[in-house]
Amino acid sequence: MPTKEYKEFLFEQLTDSEVAAEYLTAAIEDGSADEFLLALRDVAEACGGVGMLSDMTDLNRQSMYKMLSESGNLTLTILLSV
């Protein structure tokens, strides 16, 4: 019986904005800042990638990649615009 990869299933679920909001809320309530950034990267990828997110938020694409990287420096201002 064929199975889906975890990321494939997760990304399918995260295309629903309510599911994505719940996923991010759970990550921020139950996890660390690193876990929240991972969840935010998952949502961004599920919704078309960082490039699409940068277009939607009018933020520079390269800066978005840098901010959402594991060593990035995501600020509250940037987070609120996302």
N, CA, C and O atoms as a CHARMM CRD file, in Angstrom:
* protein
*
  328
    1    1 MET  N      0.84200  -1.16500   0.00000 PROA 1      0.00000
    2    1 MET  CA     0.00000   0.00000   0.00000 PROA 1      0.00000
    3    1 MET  C      0.89700   1.24200   0.00000 PROA 1      0.00000
    4    1 MET  O      1.77300   1.36000   0.85700 PROA 1      0.00000
    5    2 PRO  N      0.69600   2.17400  -0.95000 PROA 2      0.00000
    6    2 PRO  CA     1.53900   3.36900  -1.00200 PROA 2      0.00000
    7    2 PRO  C      1.27400   4.29600   0.18100 PROA 2      0.00000
    8    2 PRO  O      0.14700   4.41900   0.66300 PROA 2      0.00000
    9    3 THR  N      2.31400   4.92200   0.61800 PROA 3      0.00000
   10    3 THR  CA     2.18500   5.88600   1.70900 PROA 3      0.00000
   11    3 THR  C      2.71300   7.23200   1.24700 PROA 3      0.00000
   12    3 THR  O      3.49100   7.31800   0.29700 PROA 3      0.00000
   13    4 LYS  N      2.27500   8.28700   1.93600 PROA 4      0.00000
   14    4 LYS  CA     2.76000   9.63100   1.64000 PROA 4      0.00000
   15    4 LYS  C      3.92900   9.94600   2.55000 PROA 4      0.00000
   16    4 LYS  O      3.99900   9.49300   3.69300 PROA 4      0.00000
   17    5 GLU  N      4.82900  10.72100   2.02000 PROA 5      0.00000
   18    5 GLU  CA     5.90900  11.23500   2.84400 PROA 5      0.00000
   19    5 GLU  C      5.31400  12.22500   3.85000 PROA 5      0.00000
   20    5 GLU  O      4.31500  12.88600   3.57100 PROA 5      0.00000
   21    6 TYR  N      5.94000  12.31200   5.01400 PROA 6      0.00000
   22    6 TYR  CA     5.44400  13.20800   6.05900 PROA 6      0.00000
   23    6 TYR  C      5.34800  14.65300   5.57400 PROA 6      0.00000
   24    6 TYR  O      4.31800  15.30000   5.76200 PROA 6      0.00000
   25    7 LYS  N      6.41000  15.16400   4.95200 PROA 7      0.00000
   26    7 LYS  CA     6.42000  16.56400   4.50300 PROA 7      0.00000
   27    7 LYS  C      5.34000  16.80500   3.45400 PROA 7      0.00000
   28    7 LYS  O      4.68900  17.84900   3.46900 PROA 7      0.00000
   29    8 GLU  N      5.14200  15.86300   2.55400 PROA 8      0.00000
   30    8 GLU  CA     4.10800  16.00700   1.52800 PROA 8      0.00000
   31    8 GLU  C      2.73600  16.14200   2.18200 PROA 8      0.00000
   32    8 GLU  O      1.95200  17.01800   1.81700 PROA 8      0.00000
   33    9 PHE  N      2.45300  15.27700   3.14500 PROA 9      0.00000
   34    9 PHE  CA     1.17900  15.33500   3.85700 PROA 9      0.00000
   35    9 PHE  C      1.04500  16.64400   4.63600 PROA 9      0.00000
   36    9 PHE  O      0.00200  17.29600   4.59400 PROA 9      0.00000
   37   10 LEU  N      2.10400  17.02000   5.34200 PROA 10     0.00000
   38   10 LEU  CA     2.08100  18.25400   6.12500 PROA 10     0.00000
   39   10 LEU  C      1.80900  19.46100   5.23800 PROA 10     0.00000
   40   10 LEU  O      0.96800  20.29700   5.56700 PROA 10     0.00000
   41   11 PHE  N      2.51500  19.55600   4.11600 PROA 11     0.00000
   42   11 PHE  CA     2.35100  20.70900   3.23100 PROA 11     0.00000
   43   11 PHE  C      0.95000  20.75800   2.63400 PROA 11     0.00000
   44   11 PHE  O      0.40000  21.84400   2.44700 PROA 11     0.00000
   45   12 GLU  N      0.36300  19.60200   2.33300 PROA 12     0.00000
   46   12 GLU  CA    -1.02300  19.57700   1.85500 PROA 12     0.00000
   47   12 GLU  C     -1.95700  20.17000   2.90600 PROA 12     0.00000
   48   12 GLU  O     -2.86700  20.93400   2.58200 PROA 12     0.00000
   49   13 GLN  N     -1.72300  19.81100   4.16000 PROA 13     0.00000
   50   13 GLN  CA    -2.56700  20.31100   5.24700 PROA 13     0.00000
   51   13 GLN  C     -2.37200  21.80900   5.46500 PROA 13     0.00000
   52   13 GLN  O     -3.33100  22.53000   5.74100 PROA 13     0.00000
   53   14 LEU  N     -1.13100  22.27400   5.33900 PROA 14     0.00000
   54   14 LEU  CA    -0.80700  23.67200   5.63200 PROA 14     0.00000
   55   14 LEU  C     -1.27200  24.64700   4.55900 PROA 14     0.00000
   56   14 LEU  O     -1.17500  25.85800   4.75600 PROA 14     0.00000
   57   15 THR  N     -1.77000  24.15900   3.44000 PROA 15     0.00000
   58   15 THR  CA    -2.32000  25.07400   2.43600 PROA 15     0.00000
   59   15 THR  C     -3.66000  25.64600   2.89000 PROA 15     0.00000
   60   15 THR  O     -4.12300  26.64600   2.34100 PROA 15     0.00000
   61   16 ASP  N     -4.27800  25.02900   3.87400 PROA 16     0.00000
   62   16 ASP  CA    -5.50400  25.56000   4.48800 PROA 16     0.00000
   63   16 ASP  C     -5.08100  26.59400   5.52600 PROA 16     0.00000
   64   16 ASP  O     -4.34900  26.27500   6.46300 PROA 16     0.00000
   65   17 SER  N     -5.54100  27.82600   5.35900 PROA 17     0.00000
   66   17 SER  CA    -5.08300  28.91500   6.23800 PROA 17     0.00000
   67   17 SER  C     -5.43300  28.68500   7.70000 PROA 17     0.00000
   68   17 SER  O     -4.67600  29.09300   8.58100 PROA 17     0.00000
   69   18 GLU  N     -6.55700  28.04400   7.97900 PROA 18     0.00000
   70   18 GLU  CA    -6.92100  27.76900   9.37200 PROA 18     0.00000
   71   18 GLU  C     -5.97800  26.74500   9.98800 PROA 18     0.00000
   72   18 GLU  O     -5.56500  26.88800  11.13900 PROA 18     0.00000
   73   19 VAL  N     -5.64100  25.72200   9.22900 PROA 19     0.00000
   74   19 VAL  CA    -4.69900  24.70400   9.71200 PROA 19     0.00000
   75   19 VAL  C     -3.33000  25.33000   9.92300 PROA 19     0.00000
   76   19 VAL  O     -2.66500  25.05300  10.92100 PROA 19     0.00000
   77   20 ALA  N     -2.90600  26.17400   8.98500 PROA 20     0.00000
   78   20 ALA  CA    -1.60700  26.84400   9.11400 PROA 20     0.00000
   79   20 ALA  C     -1.56900  27.71900  10.35900 PROA 20     0.00000
   80   20 ALA  O     -0.57000  27.73300  11.07900 PROA 20     0.00000
   81   21 ALA  N     -2.65500  28.45300  10.61800 PROA 21     0.00000
   82   21 ALA  CA    -2.71400  29.31100  11.80600 PROA 21     0.00000
   83   21 ALA  C     -2.64800  28.47800  13.08100 PROA 21     0.00000
   84   21 ALA  O     -1.95900  28.85200  14.03100 PROA 21     0.00000
   85   22 GLU  N     -3.35400  27.35800  13.11200 PROA 22     0.00000
   86   22 GLU  CA    -3.32200  26.47900  14.28300 PROA 22     0.00000
   87   22 GLU  C     -1.92600  25.87000  14.47900 PROA 22     0.00000
   88   22 GLU  O     -1.44800  25.73500  15.60500 PROA 22     0.00000
   89   23 TYR  N     -1.29700  25.51300  13.38300 PROA 23     0.00000
   90   23 TYR  CA     0.05800  24.93400  13.41500 PROA 23     0.00000
   91   23 TYR  C      1.05000  25.94300  13.99900 PROA 23     0.00000
   92   23 TYR  O      1.87200  25.59600  14.84700 PROA 23     0.00000
   93   24 LEU  N      0.96600  27.18600  13.54000 PROA 24     0.00000
   94   24 LEU  CA     1.87100  28.22400  14.04800 PROA 24     0.00000
   95   24 LEU  C      1.56200  28.55600  15.50500 PROA 24     0.00000
   96   24 LEU  O      2.47300  28.78100  16.30200 PROA 24     0.00000
   97   25 THR  N      0.27500  28.58700  15.84900 PROA 25     0.00000
   98   25 THR  CA    -0.11400  28.86000  17.23700 PROA 25     0.00000
   99   25 THR  C      0.42100  27.77700  18.16300 PROA 25     0.00000
  100   25 THR  O      0.95800  28.07400  19.23000 PROA 25     0.00000
  101   26 ALA  N      0.27300  26.52600  17.75500 PROA 26     0.00000
  102   26 ALA  CA     0.77900  25.42200  18.57900 PROA 26     0.00000
  103   26 ALA  C      2.29600  25.50200  18.70900 PROA 26     0.00000
  104   26 ALA  O      2.84600  25.23800  19.77800 PROA 26     0.00000
  105   27 ALA  N      2.96500  25.86300  17.62900 PROA 27     0.00000
  106   27 ALA  CA     4.42900  25.95600  17.67000 PROA 27     0.00000
  107   27 ALA  C      4.89000  27.05500  18.61500 PROA 27     0.00000
  108   27 ALA  O      5.88600  26.89400  19.32000 PROA 27     0.00000
  109   28 ILE  N      4.17000  28.16700  18.63100 PROA 28     0.00000
  110   28 ILE  CA     4.59400  29.28100  19.48700 PROA 28     0.00000
  111   28 ILE  C      4.23100  29.02800  20.95300 PROA 28     0.00000
  112   28 ILE  O      4.94000  29.46800  21.85800 PROA 28     0.00000
  113   29 GLU  N      3.11300  28.31100  21.18200 PROA 29     0.00000
  114   29 GLU  CA     2.68800  28.04500  22.55600 PROA 29     0.00000
  115   29 GLU  C      3.46700  26.90600  23.19800 PROA 29     0.00000
  116   29 GLU  O      3.78200  26.95400  24.38700 PROA 29     0.00000
  117   30 ASP  N      3.77500  25.88500  22.41200 PROA 30     0.00000
  118   30 ASP  CA     4.35800  24.66800  22.97400 PROA 30     0.00000
  119   30 ASP  C      5.85100  24.50800  22.73200 PROA 30     0.00000
  120   30 ASP  O      6.48500  23.62800  23.31300 PROA 30     0.00000
  121   31 GLY  N      6.41100  25.34500  21.88600 PROA 31     0.00000
  122   31 GLY  CA     7.79400  25.12700  21.50600 PROA 31     0.00000
  123   31 GLY  C      8.69300  26.30200  21.81700 PROA 31     0.00000
  124   31 GLY  O      8.31500  27.26400  22.48600 PROA 31     0.00000
  125   32 SER  N      9.88500  26.17800  21.30600 PROA 32     0.00000
  126   32 SER  CA    10.87800  27.23200  21.46000 PROA 32     0.00000
  127   32 SER  C     10.83500  28.13700  20.23600 PROA 32     0.00000
  128   32 SER  O     10.07300  27.89000  19.30100 PROA 32     0.00000
  129   33 ALA  N     11.64400  29.17200  20.24300 PROA 33     0.00000
  130   33 ALA  CA    11.72700  30.07800  19.09600 PROA 33     0.00000
  131   33 ALA  C     12.19800  29.31900  17.86100 PROA 33     0.00000
  132   33 ALA  O     11.72800  29.58400  16.75400 PROA 33     0.00000
  133   34 ASP  N     13.12100  28.38000  18.04000 PROA 34     0.00000
  134   34 ASP  CA    13.60900  27.58300  16.91600 PROA 34     0.00000
  135   34 ASP  C     12.49800  26.73100  16.31700 PROA 34     0.00000
  136   34 ASP  O     12.40900  26.59200  15.09700 PROA 34     0.00000
  137   35 GLU  N     11.65600  26.16500  17.16500 PROA 35     0.00000
  138   35 GLU  CA    10.54400  25.35200  16.66800 PROA 35     0.00000
  139   35 GLU  C      9.52700  26.21700  15.93100 PROA 35     0.00000
  140   35 GLU  O      8.94700  25.77500  14.94000 PROA 35     0.00000
  141   36 PHE  N      9.30600  27.43800  16.40000 PROA 36     0.00000
  142   36 PHE  CA     8.39400  28.33700  15.70700 PROA 36     0.00000
  143   36 PHE  C      8.94900  28.70300  14.33500 PROA 36     0.00000
  144   36 PHE  O      8.20000  28.73200  13.35900 PROA 36     0.00000
  145   37 LEU  N     10.24900  28.98300  14.24200 PROA 37     0.00000
  146   37 LEU  CA    10.85200  29.30600  12.94900 PROA 37     0.00000
  147   37 LEU  C     10.75000  28.12900  11.98500 PROA 37     0.00000
  148   37 LEU  O     10.52300  28.32700  10.79200 PROA 37     0.00000
  149   38 LEU  N     10.91400  26.91600  12.48400 PROA 38     0.00000
  150   38 LEU  CA    10.75700  25.73700  11.64900 PROA 38     0.00000
  151   38 LEU  C      9.32100  25.65000  11.13800 PROA 38     0.00000
  152   38 LEU  O      9.09700  25.36600   9.96100 PROA 38     0.00000
  153   39 ALA  N      8.35700  25.89100  12.00800 PROA 39     0.00000
  154   39 ALA  CA     6.94900  25.86700  11.60700 PROA 39     0.00000
  155   39 ALA  C      6.66300  26.95700  10.57900 PROA 39     0.00000
  156   39 ALA  O      5.93300  26.72100   9.61600 PROA 39     0.00000
  157   40 LEU  N      7.22400  28.13500  10.77100 PROA 40     0.00000
  158   40 LEU  CA     7.03100  29.23500   9.82600 PROA 40     0.00000
  159   40 LEU  C      7.63300  28.89000   8.46700 PROA 40     0.00000
  160   40 LEU  O      7.04400  29.20000   7.43100 PROA 40     0.00000
  161   41 ARG  N      8.79500  28.25400   8.46500 PROA 41     0.00000
  162   41 ARG  CA     9.40200  27.81000   7.20100 PROA 41     0.00000
  163   41 ARG  C      8.52000  26.76700   6.51400 PROA 41     0.00000
  164   41 ARG  O      8.36800  26.78900   5.29300 PROA 41     0.00000
  165   42 ASP  N      7.94100  25.85700   7.29400 PROA 42     0.00000
  166   42 ASP  CA     7.04200  24.85300   6.72500 PROA 42     0.00000
  167   42 ASP  C      5.83200  25.51000   6.06400 PROA 42     0.00000
  168   42 ASP  O      5.45200  25.14200   4.95200 PROA 42     0.00000
  169   43 VAL  N      5.23100  26.47500   6.74500 PROA 43     0.00000
  170   43 VAL  CA     4.06000  27.16500   6.19100 PROA 43     0.00000
  171   43 VAL  C      4.44600  27.92800   4.92900 PROA 43     0.00000
  172   43 VAL  O      3.71700  27.90000   3.93700 PROA 43     0.00000
  173   44 ALA  N      5.57900  28.60200   4.96400 PROA 44     0.00000
  174   44 ALA  CA     6.03500  29.34700   3.78800 PROA 44     0.00000
  175   44 ALA  C      6.23500  28.40100   2.60700 PROA 44     0.00000
  176   44 ALA  O      5.80800  28.70100   1.49200 PROA 44     0.00000
  177   45 GLU  N      6.88100  27.26300   2.84500 PROA 45     0.00000
  178   45 GLU  CA     7.12500  26.31200   1.76500 PROA 45     0.00000
  179   45 GLU  C      5.82000  25.72100   1.23500 PROA 45     0.00000
  180   45 GLU  O      5.66400  25.54000   0.02700 PROA 45     0.00000
  181   46 ALA  N      4.89600  25.42400   2.12300 PROA 46     0.00000
  182   46 ALA  CA     3.61400  24.84800   1.71900 PROA 46     0.00000
  183   46 ALA  C      2.78300  25.82300   0.88800 PROA 46     0.00000
  184   46 ALA  O      1.97000  25.41100   0.06100 PROA 46     0.00000
  185   47 CYS  N      2.99300  27.10300   1.11300 PROA 47     0.00000
  186   47 CYS  CA     2.19300  28.12300   0.42500 PROA 47     0.00000
  187   47 CYS  C      2.90400  28.71300  -0.79200 PROA 47     0.00000
  188   47 CYS  O      2.54700  29.79800  -1.25100 PROA 47     0.00000
  189   48 GLY  N      3.88700  28.02200  -1.30800 PROA 48     0.00000
  190   48 GLY  CA     4.53400  28.48100  -2.53000 PROA 48     0.00000
  191   48 GLY  C      5.98200  28.85900  -2.37100 PROA 48     0.00000
  192   48 GLY  O      6.62800  29.25100  -3.34200 PROA 48     0.00000
  193   49 GLY  N      6.50000  28.75400  -1.18700 PROA 49     0.00000
  194   49 GLY  CA     7.90700  29.03900  -0.96700 PROA 49     0.00000
  195   49 GLY  C      8.17200  30.45000  -0.48100 PROA 49     0.00000
  196   49 GLY  O      7.27600  31.29300  -0.44000 PROA 49     0.00000
  197   50 VAL  N      9.40800  30.68300  -0.11800 PROA 50     0.00000
  198   50 VAL  CA     9.82400  31.97100   0.42200 PROA 50     0.00000
  199   50 VAL  C      9.68000  33.06600  -0.62800 PROA 50     0.00000
  200   50 VAL  O      9.36100  34.20800  -0.29500 PROA 50     0.00000
  201   51 GLY  N      9.91200  32.72600  -1.89100 PROA 51     0.00000
  202   51 GLY  CA     9.75500  33.71000  -2.96400 PROA 51     0.00000
  203   51 GLY  C      8.33600  34.24900  -3.02700 PROA 51     0.00000
  204   51 GLY  O      8.13000  35.45700  -3.13900 PROA 51     0.00000
  205   52 MET  N      7.36100  33.35600  -2.95400 PROA 52     0.00000
  206   52 MET  CA     5.95300  33.75600  -2.96900 PROA 52     0.00000
  207   52 MET  C      5.63400  34.59000  -1.72900 PROA 52     0.00000
  208   52 MET  O      4.93900  35.60300  -1.81600 PROA 52     0.00000
  209   53 LEU  N      6.14400  34.16100  -0.58000 PROA 53     0.00000
  210   53 LEU  CA     5.90700  34.89600   0.65500 PROA 53     0.00000
  211   53 LEU  C      6.51300  36.29300   0.59000 PROA 53     0.00000
  212   53 LEU  O      5.91200  37.25100   1.07600 PROA 53     0.00000
  213   54 SER  N      7.67700  36.41600   0.00500 PROA 54     0.00000
  214   54 SER  CA     8.30700  37.73500  -0.10600 PROA 54     0.00000
  215   54 SER  C      7.48900  38.63400  -1.02800 PROA 54     0.00000
  216   54 SER  O      7.37600  39.83200  -0.77200 PROA 54     0.00000
  217   55 ASP  N      6.91700  38.07800  -2.09600 PROA 55     0.00000
  218   55 ASP  CA     6.04700  38.86900  -2.97100 PROA 55     0.00000
  219   55 ASP  C      4.79600  39.34500  -2.22700 PROA 55     0.00000
  220   55 ASP  O      4.36300  40.48600  -2.38400 PROA 55     0.00000
  221   56 MET  N      4.23400  38.46700  -1.42800 PROA 56     0.00000
  222   56 MET  CA     3.00300  38.80000  -0.69600 PROA 56     0.00000
  223   56 MET  C      3.25100  39.85500   0.38000 PROA 56     0.00000
  224   56 MET  O      2.36200  40.65000   0.68500 PROA 56     0.00000
  225   57 THR  N      4.44300  39.86700   0.95300 PROA 57     0.00000
  226   57 THR  CA     4.73900  40.78200   2.05700 PROA 57     0.00000
  227   57 THR  C      5.56200  41.98800   1.63200 PROA 57     0.00000
  228   57 THR  O      5.86000  42.85500   2.45400 PROA 57     0.00000
  229   58 ASP  N      5.93400  42.05500   0.35100 PROA 58     0.00000
  230   58 ASP  CA     6.77800  43.13900  -0.16900 PROA 58     0.00000
  231   58 ASP  C      8.12400  43.22700   0.53800 PROA 58     0.00000
  232   58 ASP  O      8.68600  44.31200   0.69100 PROA 58     0.00000
  233   59 LEU  N      8.63200  42.07800   0.96800 PROA 59     0.00000
  234   59 LEU  CA     9.95200  42.00800   1.58100 PROA 59     0.00000
  235   59 LEU  C     10.92400  41.38100   0.58900 PROA 59     0.00000
  236   59 LEU  O     10.52100  40.56900  -0.24400 PROA 59     0.00000
  237   60 ASN  N     12.17000  41.74200   0.67200 PROA 60     0.00000
  238   60 ASN  CA    13.19900  41.23500  -0.22100 PROA 60     0.00000
  239   60 ASN  C     13.33700  39.72400  -0.06100 PROA 60     0.00000
  240   60 ASN  O     13.43800  39.21600   1.05600 PROA 60     0.00000
  241   61 ARG  N     13.34100  39.00900  -1.18900 PROA 61     0.00000
  242   61 ARG  CA    13.39600  37.54900  -1.16900 PROA 61     0.00000
  243   61 ARG  C     14.66100  37.02100  -0.50000 PROA 61     0.00000
  244   61 ARG  O     14.59300  36.11500   0.33000 PROA 61     0.00000
  245   62 GLN  N     15.81200  37.58400  -0.85900 PROA 62     0.00000
  246   62 GLN  CA    17.06200  37.10700  -0.25200 PROA 62     0.00000
  247   62 GLN  C     17.08100  37.36200   1.25300 PROA 62     0.00000
  248   62 GLN  O     17.58900  36.54800   2.02400 PROA 62     0.00000
  249   63 SER  N     16.52600  38.49500   1.65900 PROA 63     0.00000
  250   63 SER  CA    16.45400  38.79400   3.09500 PROA 63     0.00000
  251   63 SER  C     15.53500  37.80900   3.80200 PROA 63     0.00000
  252   63 SER  O     15.81400  37.38800   4.92500 PROA 63     0.00000
  253   64 MET  N     14.43500  37.44000   3.14200 PROA 64     0.00000
  254   64 MET  CA    13.50500  36.47700   3.73900 PROA 64     0.00000
  255   64 MET  C     14.18400  35.11900   3.93000 PROA 64     0.00000
  256   64 MET  O     14.05100  34.49200   4.98000 PROA 64     0.00000
  257   65 TYR  N     14.91800  34.67000   2.89600 PROA 65     0.00000
  258   65 TYR  CA    15.64300  33.40100   3.03200 PROA 65     0.00000
  259   65 TYR  C     16.60100  33.45500   4.21400 PROA 65     0.00000
  260   65 TYR  O     16.69700  32.51300   5.00000 PROA 65     0.00000
  261   66 LYS  N     17.30300  34.56900   4.32400 PROA 66     0.00000
  262   66 LYS  CA    18.27900  34.72700   5.40400 PROA 66     0.00000
  263   66 LYS  C     17.58600  34.74500   6.76900 PROA 66     0.00000
  264   66 LYS  O     18.04100  34.09200   7.70800 PROA 66     0.00000
  265   67 MET  N     16.48800  35.49300   6.87400 PROA 67     0.00000
  266   67 MET  CA    15.77800  35.60000   8.15300 PROA 67     0.00000
  267   67 MET  C     15.17100  34.27400   8.59100 PROA 67     0.00000
  268   67 MET  O     15.14000  33.96500   9.78200 PROA 67     0.00000
  269   68 LEU  N     14.68800  33.48900   7.62700 PROA 68     0.00000
  270   68 LEU  CA    14.02800  32.23200   7.96800 PROA 68     0.00000
  271   68 LEU  C     14.99500  31.05200   8.05300 PROA 68     0.00000
  272   68 LEU  O     14.58500  29.92800   8.34000 PROA 68     0.00000
  273   69 SER  N     16.26800  31.31000   7.80600 PROA 69     0.00000
  274   69 SER  CA    17.25100  30.23500   7.92200 PROA 69     0.00000
  275   69 SER  C     17.47700  29.90600   9.40200 PROA 69     0.00000
  276   69 SER  O     17.07200  30.66000  10.28700 PROA 69     0.00000
  277   70 GLU  N     18.11600  28.79300   9.64600 PROA 70     0.00000
  278   70 GLU  CA    18.36600  28.38100  11.03200 PROA 70     0.00000
  279   70 GLU  C     19.21300  29.38900  11.78500 PROA 70     0.00000
  280   70 GLU  O     19.10100  29.50000  13.00500 PROA 70     0.00000
  281   71 SER  N     20.05700  30.12200  11.07800 PROA 71     0.00000
  282   71 SER  CA    20.90300  31.11800  11.74100 PROA 71     0.00000
  283   71 SER  C     20.36900  32.53400  11.52900 PROA 71     0.00000
  284   71 SER  O     21.05600  33.51400  11.81700 PROA 71     0.00000
  285   72 GLY  N     19.15400  32.63200  11.02900 PROA 72     0.00000
  286   72 GLY  CA    18.57000  33.93400  10.71500 PROA 72     0.00000
  287   72 GLY  C     18.20200  34.73400  11.95000 PROA 72     0.00000
  288   72 GLY  O     18.20000  34.22500  13.07100 PROA 72     0.00000
  289   73 ASN  N     17.89300  35.99800  11.71300 PROA 73     0.00000
  290   73 ASN  CA    17.52600  36.90400  12.78700 PROA 73     0.00000
  291   73 ASN  C     16.15200  37.49300  12.46100 PROA 73     0.00000
  292   73 ASN  O     16.04900  38.58700  11.90600 PROA 73     0.00000
  293   74 LEU  N     15.10800  36.75600  12.81300 PROA 74     0.00000
  294   74 LEU  CA    13.74500  37.17800  12.54400 PROA 74     0.00000
  295   74 LEU  C     13.31300  38.17400  13.61300 PROA 74     0.00000
  296   74 LEU  O     13.32600  37.85700  14.80200 PROA 74     0.00000
  297   75 THR  N     12.93200  39.37800  13.19200 PROA 75     0.00000
  298   75 THR  CA    12.50300  40.39000  14.14600 PROA 75     0.00000
  299   75 THR  C     10.98400  40.40100  14.24700 PROA 75     0.00000
  300   75 THR  O     10.29500  39.87700  13.37100 PROA 75     0.00000
  301   76 LEU  N     10.47000  40.98900  15.30100 PROA 76     0.00000
  302   76 LEU  CA     9.02600  41.07900  15.49100 PROA 76     0.00000
  303   76 LEU  C      8.38000  41.86500  14.36000 PROA 76     0.00000
  304   76 LEU  O      7.29000  41.51100  13.91200 PROA 76     0.00000
  305   77 THR  N      9.02200  42.91200  13.89700 PROA 77     0.00000
  306   77 THR  CA     8.48800  43.71300  12.79600 PROA 77     0.00000
  307   77 THR  C      8.30700  42.85300  11.54800 PROA 77     0.00000
  308   77 THR  O      7.26000  42.89400  10.90200 PROA 77     0.00000
  309   78 ILE  N      9.32700  42.08100  11.21900 PROA 78     0.00000
  310   78 ILE  CA     9.25600  41.21100  10.06000 PROA 78     0.00000
  311   78 ILE  C      8.19000  40.13300  10.27900 PROA 78     0.00000
  312   78 ILE  O      7.41500  39.82900   9.37200 PROA 78     0.00000
  313   79 LEU  N      8.15600  39.57500  11.45400 PROA 79     0.00000
  314   79 LEU  CA     7.18100  38.53300  11.75500 PROA 79     0.00000
  315   79 LEU  C      5.75600  39.05700  11.58900 PROA 79     0.00000
  316   79 LEU  O      4.90300  38.36000  11.03900 PROA 79     0.00000
  317   80 LEU  N      5.49300  40.26200  12.05200 PROA 80     0.00000
  318   80 LEU  CA     4.15000  40.82000  11.92700 PROA 80     0.00000
  319   80 LEU  C      3.77500  41.07300  10.48000 PROA 80     0.00000
  320   80 LEU  O      2.60500  40.94200  10.12100 PROA 80     0.00000
  321   81 SER  N      4.73000  41.43000   9.64400 PROA 81     0.00000
  322   81 SER  CA     4.41500  41.65100   8.22700 PROA 81     0.00000
  323   81 SER  C      4.16600  40.32700   7.50700 PROA 81     0.00000
  324   81 SER  O      3.42200  40.27800   6.52800 PROA 81     0.00000
  325   82 VAL  N      4.78300  39.27000   7.99200 PROA 82     0.00000
  326   82 VAL  CA     4.55800  37.93300   7.40100 PROA 82     0.00000
  327   82 VAL  C      3.20700  37.43000   7.83500 PROA 82     0.00000
  328   82 VAL  O      2.80700  36.32800   7.45900 PROA 82     0.00000
